[in-house]
Amino acid sequence: MANHTLSYKRAKEEKDWEMMLSIEKMFANSKTYFAFTKLEDIKAFLGKEISYLVFLNNEPVGEAAYELKDDGKKAYISTLVVVPEYQGKGIATKIFNKIIKEIIDKPAVENVELITHPKNNAALVIYLKNGFEIVEWQDNPFGDGEPRLKLRKIISR
Ligand SMILES: CC(C)(COP(=O)(O)OP(=O)(O)OC[C@H]1O[C@@H](n2cnc3c(N)ncnc32)[C@H](O)[C@@H]1OP(=O)(O)O)[C@@H](O)C(=O)NCCC(=O)NCCS
């Protein structure tokens, strides 16, 4: 994996949302990830965010998205996904590093938040290694009967 370069496409067009939906559907039965199942939901939620499709050798291998809130003072990372056959190769780590750098490069951002399942070990490894701290337990925030953890990273400048 080390020598492969990922490329990023900002999702904007209908075919981008359709590709994202096909990635999301791979996680339809996941207990630790609440996947989108409808095109109109992806467009409504991720269409207002900064959303990327991620490619490796022209193959779609993942997606990521974040939004800026409070006049750009807060960032919320809503999406980090790697398709199953490409997992365990460090791809999510690379995607997350790119997203975090992009966020930190915005001078107004004071903190970054995200939400993940307490049993999502791979995601938690990435977030904790990047200096995020667990700040809140949430019982059932997405209505899927599963708990979540809120994590936050304070940006020190
Ligand atoms: C979470 C996810 C993005 C991780 O993708 P990935 O490309 O496999 O992640 P990486 O290969 O970069 O691995 C990240 C770290 O987790 C570790 N890891 C991977 N699977 C693990 C597991 N089951 N248990 C513990 N650690 C694990 C890796 O060893 C790596 O740690 P390291 O940097 O110390 O080597 C991927 O599993 C996924 O898309 N899941 C479904 C969607 C999802 O849950 N997204 C997160 C929502 S908040």
The ligand as an SDF file (V2000), in Angstrom:
LIG
                    3D

 48 50  0  0  0  0  0  0  0  0999 V2000
  -13.1470    2.2480    9.9520 C   0  0  0  0  0  0  0  0  0  0  0  0
  -12.5570    2.0240    8.5650 C   0  0  0  0  0  0  0  0  0  0  0  0
  -12.7340    3.3090    7.7560 C   0  0  0  0  0  0  0  0  0  0  0  0
  -11.0670    1.6870    8.7110 C   0  0  0  0  0  0  0  0  0  0  0  0
  -10.5280    1.5380    7.3970 O   0  0  0  0  0  0  0  0  0  0  0  0
   -9.1200    0.8280    7.1040 P   0  0  0  0  0  0  0  0  0  0  0  0
   -8.6310    1.3330    5.7900 O   0  0  0  0  0  0  0  0  0  0  0  0
   -9.2550   -0.6350    7.2660 O   0  0  0  0  0  0  0  0  0  0  0  0
   -8.2250    1.4120    8.2760 O   0  0  0  0  0  0  0  0  0  0  0  0
   -6.6250    1.3510    8.3620 P   0  0  0  0  0  0  0  0  0  0  0  0
   -6.1340    0.2030    7.5270 O   0  0  0  0  0  0  0  0  0  0  0  0
   -6.0950    2.7030    8.0910 O   0  0  0  0  0  0  0  0  0  0  0  0
   -6.4220    0.9430    9.8900 O   0  0  0  0  0  0  0  0  0  0  0  0
   -6.5500    1.8760   10.9120 C   0  0  0  0  0  0  0  0  0  0  0  0
   -5.9990    1.3280   12.2010 C   0  0  0  0  0  0  0  0  0  0  0  0
   -6.9580    0.4380   12.7760 O   0  0  0  0  0  0  0  0  0  0  0  0
   -6.3470   -0.7980   13.0760 C   0  0  0  0  0  0  0  0  0  0  0  0
   -7.3710   -1.8090   12.9220 N   0  0  0  0  0  0  0  0  0  0  0  0
   -7.9590   -2.2060   11.7740 C   0  0  0  0  0  0  0  0  0  0  0  0
   -8.9160   -3.0970   12.0420 N   0  0  0  0  0  0  0  0  0  0  0  0
   -8.9230   -3.2530   13.3970 C   0  0  0  0  0  0  0  0  0  0  0  0
   -9.6730   -4.0500   14.3000 C   0  0  0  0  0  0  0  0  0  0  0  0
  -10.6420   -4.8400   13.8680 N   0  0  0  0  0  0  0  0  0  0  0  0
   -9.3830   -3.9440   15.6150 N   0  0  0  0  0  0  0  0  0  0  0  0
   -8.4260   -3.1320   16.0590 C   0  0  0  0  0  0  0  0  0  0  0  0
   -7.6850   -2.3400   15.2620 N   0  0  0  0  0  0  0  0  0  0  0  0
   -7.9340   -2.4270   13.9510 C   0  0  0  0  0  0  0  0  0  0  0  0
   -5.2060   -0.9160   12.0810 C   0  0  0  0  0  0  0  0  0  0  0  0
   -4.2250   -1.7970   12.5200 O   0  0  0  0  0  0  0  0  0  0  0  0
   -4.7260    0.5030   12.0360 C   0  0  0  0  0  0  0  0  0  0  0  0
   -3.9270    0.7870   13.1550 O   0  0  0  0  0  0  0  0  0  0  0  0
   -2.3710    1.1360   13.0140 P   0  0  0  0  0  0  0  0  0  0  0  0
   -2.3400    2.5160   12.3980 O   0  0  0  0  0  0  0  0  0  0  0  0
   -1.8780    1.1500   14.4160 O   0  0  0  0  0  0  0  0  0  0  0  0
   -1.7800    0.0920   12.1510 O   0  0  0  0  0  0  0  0  0  0  0  0
  -13.2360    0.8350    7.8460 C   0  0  0  0  0  0  0  0  0  0  0  0
  -13.2320   -0.2780    8.7110 O   0  0  0  0  0  0  0  0  0  0  0  0
  -14.6590    1.1110    7.4110 C   0  0  0  0  0  0  0  0  0  0  0  0
  -14.9040    1.6920    6.3430 O   0  0  0  0  0  0  0  0  0  0  0  0
  -15.6620    0.6970    8.2290 N   0  0  0  0  0  0  0  0  0  0  0  0
  -17.0600    0.9130    7.8900 C   0  0  0  0  0  0  0  0  0  0  0  0
  -17.4120    2.3810    7.9610 C   0  0  0  0  0  0  0  0  0  0  0  0
  -17.0550    2.9480    9.3120 C   0  0  0  0  0  0  0  0  0  0  0  0
  -17.3130    2.3420   10.3370 O   0  0  0  0  0  0  0  0  0  0  0  0
  -16.4580    4.1660    9.2950 N   0  0  0  0  0  0  0  0  0  0  0  0
  -16.1540    4.8980   10.5070 C   0  0  0  0  0  0  0  0  0  0  0  0
  -17.3580    5.6010   10.9360 C   0  0  0  0  0  0  0  0  0  0  0  0
  -17.0870    6.7290   12.2190 S   0  0  0  0  0  0  0  0  0  0  0  0
  1  2  1  0
  2  3  1  0
  2  4  1  0
  2 36  1  0
  4  5  1  0
  5  6  1  0
  6  7  2  0
  6  8  1  0
  6  9  1  0
  9 10  1  0
 10 11  2  0
 10 12  1  0
 10 13  1  0
 13 14  1  0
 14 15  1  0
 15 16  1  0
 15 30  1  0
 16 17  1  0
 17 18  1  0
 17 28  1  0
 18 19  1  0
 18 27  1  0
 19 20  2  0
 20 21  1  0
 21 22  1  0
 21 27  2  0
 22 23  1  0
 22 24  2  0
 24 25  1  0
 25 26  2  0
 26 27  1  0
 28 29  1  0
 28 30  1  0
 30 31  1  0
 31 32  1  0
 32 33  2  0
 32 34  1  0
 32 35  1  0
 36 37  1  0
 36 38  1  0
 38 39  2  0
 38 40  1  0
 40 41  1  0
 41 42  1  0
 42 43  1  0
 43 44  2  0
 43 45  1  0
 45 46  1  0
 46 47  1  0
 47 48  1  0
M  END
$$$$
